[in-house]
Amino acid sequence: MDYDVAVIGAGAAGIAAARRLTDAGRSVIILEASNRVGGRAWTVELSGMALDMGCGWLHSAERNPLVAIGREGGFTIERGPTAWQSQWRDLGFSPEERAAAAAAWQALEKRLRANPPASDRASDALEPDGEWNAYCQSLSGYLNGAPLERLSVADFLAYDSAATDANWRVHEGYGNLIGAAVPDVTLRLSTPVRRVALTSEGVRLETDRGPVTAGAAIITVSTNVLAHGTIAFGPEADDHLHAAAQLPLGLADKLFMELHGNHGLEPETHLLGDARNDETGSYYIRPLGRPVVEGFFGGKGAVVIEQAGLLDAFTFALDQLSSLIGNNIRQHLRPLAASSWCHTDWVRGSYSHALPGHADARTVLARPVGDRLFFAGEATHQSDFSTAHGAWESGLRAAAEVMGSAG
Ligand SMILES: Cc1cc2nc3c(=O)[nH]c(=O)nc-3n(C[C@H](O)[C@H](O)[C@H](O)COP(=O)(O)OP(=O)(O)OC[C@H]3O[C@@H](n4cnc5c(N)ncnc54)[C@H](O)[C@@H]3O)c2cc1C
């Protein structure tokens, strides 16, 4: 046996699992298909700024274990309010409209809790022809990566009930924080696992760089990677692959635009592009005081910009911003970087949501197969799915299961 445990995937879940196992004296190998660690936690350095293409917010920050890990690692954690609910200078979205839109979302949440539709389909609780339905859809896009039609009410409420309002950031980048937490183990990058087979003693993994044997494997790849059959398993994992298909990744993407010259935009402010358009971008202006606008697209909006391609996506964002601020802003904004998570090999989407009627798929996906195969990753968390800390905690859970099963 080459190792006690093989961890498939070096995202937040895989890194957490590997840390816990090495702390307990187990020999561990991490097999990562891409050429970097972090997965959906990915910071790029551009124009002297650490920009997060994936996770950026330490959600539920008071109970988020990555806050303490970041501080121990010397990262600068920024507490404090977010600008999401504000609209800079009330442009295009008056305080009265904002109050009405927020009330419509709260009323929707109240109906979901008090009188959930029998279909478990969140869109069935929308007010027929409600004035702010497009706004509610765009919020669902940001939160769940998916429109309300594809969203399980029970699953959404499990997240919503557990999450707190504290959303913090890390100056050096959330991706860098998570990447810095990789323990001292054997790490093989650019090594996709193609097949996982049970043997009499443990598991045998076929990779592009030869086989690896271990006592057990922890599988942390995304649900879209699992459901697409990227890794071949024996029939013992059929239920897991089926559960993964009920927990697809929704889509969310970011567009960063650099600010130049005398633009007049104030730091830590925000603009919603068009509250009546369910494909609208949400623009965080000068986050952490930086000369950048961070556009965020979710659900339908993210699908549209990925289909449109980079050039049209930036044009759409610039059009939305100039229609609010004025045409002059165009000369101060330069496209800098954009994510394309649907087209990112080895991830294929942004974060998981349960399809209507399938909230219980998370329990199935998290279940071990005997004492050999253990599943982690954000989608296996019962309440903090779709987050980096949920992924992290799932890795700790899987590591504890491996150690428990080994007696
Ligand atoms: C645009 C965007 C914004 C987000 N914003 C936030 C946020 O603000 N706050 C927050 O908490 N969360 C946010 N998230 C979600 C968060 O990033 C993820 O939930 C979390 O990082 C997932 O971690 P994971 O370990 O479960 O999966 P992943 O990060 O996907 O890790 C799985 C790893 O497995 C590897 N892999 C895949 N196939 C194979 C194979 N065959 N062999 C070997 N390796 C393989 C992949 O390359 C990947 O590195 C955001 C995500 C996106 C995309």
The ligand as an SDF file (V2000), in Angstrom:
LIG
                    3D

 53 58  0  0  0  0  0  0  0  0999 V2000
  -17.6030   32.7420   -8.6960 C   0  0  0  0  0  0  0  0  0  0  0  0
  -17.6400   32.0410   -7.3570 C   0  0  0  0  0  0  0  0  0  0  0  0
  -17.8320   32.7900   -6.2070 C   0  0  0  0  0  0  0  0  0  0  0  0
  -17.8620   32.1640   -4.9770 C   0  0  0  0  0  0  0  0  0  0  0  0
  -17.9810   32.9460   -3.8490 N   0  0  0  0  0  0  0  0  0  0  0  0
  -17.8770   32.3660   -2.6390 C   0  0  0  0  0  0  0  0  0  0  0  0
  -17.7580   33.1780   -1.4820 C   0  0  0  0  0  0  0  0  0  0  0  0
  -17.7140   34.4040   -1.5750 O   0  0  0  0  0  0  0  0  0  0  0  0
  -17.6570   32.5510   -0.2750 N   0  0  0  0  0  0  0  0  0  0  0  0
  -17.6370   31.1930   -0.1460 C   0  0  0  0  0  0  0  0  0  0  0  0
  -17.5200   30.6760    0.9680 O   0  0  0  0  0  0  0  0  0  0  0  0
  -17.7260   30.3930   -1.2550 N   0  0  0  0  0  0  0  0  0  0  0  0
  -17.8300   30.9530   -2.4790 C   0  0  0  0  0  0  0  0  0  0  0  0
  -17.8140   30.1670   -3.5960 N   0  0  0  0  0  0  0  0  0  0  0  0
  -17.8770   28.7000   -3.4360 C   0  0  0  0  0  0  0  0  0  0  0  0
  -16.5510   28.0720   -3.0090 C   0  0  0  0  0  0  0  0  0  0  0  0
  -15.5160   28.5760   -3.8200 O   0  0  0  0  0  0  0  0  0  0  0  0
  -16.6550   26.5530   -3.1850 C   0  0  0  0  0  0  0  0  0  0  0  0
  -17.8150   26.0690   -2.5110 O   0  0  0  0  0  0  0  0  0  0  0  0
  -15.4460   25.7980   -2.5940 C   0  0  0  0  0  0  0  0  0  0  0  0
  -14.2320   26.4230   -2.9510 O   0  0  0  0  0  0  0  0  0  0  0  0
  -15.4900   24.3590   -3.1110 C   0  0  0  0  0  0  0  0  0  0  0  0
  -14.4180   23.6100   -2.5880 O   0  0  0  0  0  0  0  0  0  0  0  0
  -14.3520   22.0310   -2.8260 P   0  0  0  0  0  0  0  0  0  0  0  0
  -13.1000   21.5520   -2.1970 O   0  0  0  0  0  0  0  0  0  0  0  0
  -15.6380   21.4050   -2.4300 O   0  0  0  0  0  0  0  0  0  0  0  0
  -14.3110   21.8420   -4.4060 O   0  0  0  0  0  0  0  0  0  0  0  0
  -13.2530   22.3600   -5.4980 P   0  0  0  0  0  0  0  0  0  0  0  0
  -12.7090   23.6720   -5.1070 O   0  0  0  0  0  0  0  0  0  0  0  0
  -13.9320   22.2410   -6.8130 O   0  0  0  0  0  0  0  0  0  0  0  0
  -12.0610   21.3120   -5.4050 O   0  0  0  0  0  0  0  0  0  0  0  0
  -12.0980   20.0620   -6.0760 C   0  0  0  0  0  0  0  0  0  0  0  0
  -10.7510   19.8400   -6.7330 C   0  0  0  0  0  0  0  0  0  0  0  0
  -10.7870   18.5630   -7.3820 O   0  0  0  0  0  0  0  0  0  0  0  0
  -10.0040   18.6550   -8.5750 C   0  0  0  0  0  0  0  0  0  0  0  0
  -10.3970   17.5550   -9.4640 N   0  0  0  0  0  0  0  0  0  0  0  0
  -11.5110   17.4470  -10.2390 C   0  0  0  0  0  0  0  0  0  0  0  0
  -11.5040   16.2730  -10.9190 N   0  0  0  0  0  0  0  0  0  0  0  0
  -10.3790   15.6190  -10.5360 C   0  0  0  0  0  0  0  0  0  0  0  0
   -9.8150   14.3540  -10.8930 C   0  0  0  0  0  0  0  0  0  0  0  0
  -10.4160   13.5150  -11.7460 N   0  0  0  0  0  0  0  0  0  0  0  0
   -8.6370   13.9980  -10.3330 N   0  0  0  0  0  0  0  0  0  0  0  0
   -7.9970   14.8090   -9.4550 C   0  0  0  0  0  0  0  0  0  0  0  0
   -8.4880   16.0340   -9.0970 N   0  0  0  0  0  0  0  0  0  0  0  0
   -9.6730   16.4230   -9.6330 C   0  0  0  0  0  0  0  0  0  0  0  0
  -10.3420   20.0390   -9.1040 C   0  0  0  0  0  0  0  0  0  0  0  0
   -9.3740   20.5060  -10.0050 O   0  0  0  0  0  0  0  0  0  0  0  0
  -10.3970   20.8540   -7.8140 C   0  0  0  0  0  0  0  0  0  0  0  0
   -9.1400   21.4430   -7.5180 O   0  0  0  0  0  0  0  0  0  0  0  0
  -17.7290   30.7610   -4.8590 C   0  0  0  0  0  0  0  0  0  0  0  0
  -17.5190   30.0100   -6.0080 C   0  0  0  0  0  0  0  0  0  0  0  0
  -17.4680   30.6300   -7.2450 C   0  0  0  0  0  0  0  0  0  0  0  0
  -17.2050   29.8010   -8.4630 C   0  0  0  0  0  0  0  0  0  0  0  0
  1  2  1  0
  2  3  1  0
  2 52  2  0
  3  4  2  0
  4  5  1  0
  4 50  1  0
  5  6  2  0
  6  7  1  0
  6 13  1  0
  7  8  2  0
  7  9  1  0
  9 10  1  0
 10 11  2  0
 10 12  1  0
 12 13  2  0
 13 14  1  0
 14 15  1  0
 14 50  1  0
 15 16  1  0
 16 17  1  0
 16 18  1  0
 18 19  1  0
 18 20  1  0
 20 21  1  0
 20 22  1  0
 22 23  1  0
 23 24  1  0
 24 25  2  0
 24 26  1  0
 24 27  1  0
 27 28  1  0
 28 29  2  0
 28 30  1  0
 28 31  1  0
 31 32  1  0
 32 33  1  0
 33 34  1  0
 33 48  1  0
 34 35  1  0
 35 36  1  0
 35 46  1  0
 36 37  1  0
 36 45  1  0
 37 38  2  0
 38 39  1  0
 39 40  1  0
 39 45  2  0
 40 41  1  0
 40 42  2  0
 42 43  1  0
 43 44  2  0
 44 45  1  0
 46 47  1  0
 46 48  1  0
 48 49  1  0
 50 51  2  0
 51 52  1  0
 52 53  1  0
M  END
$$$$
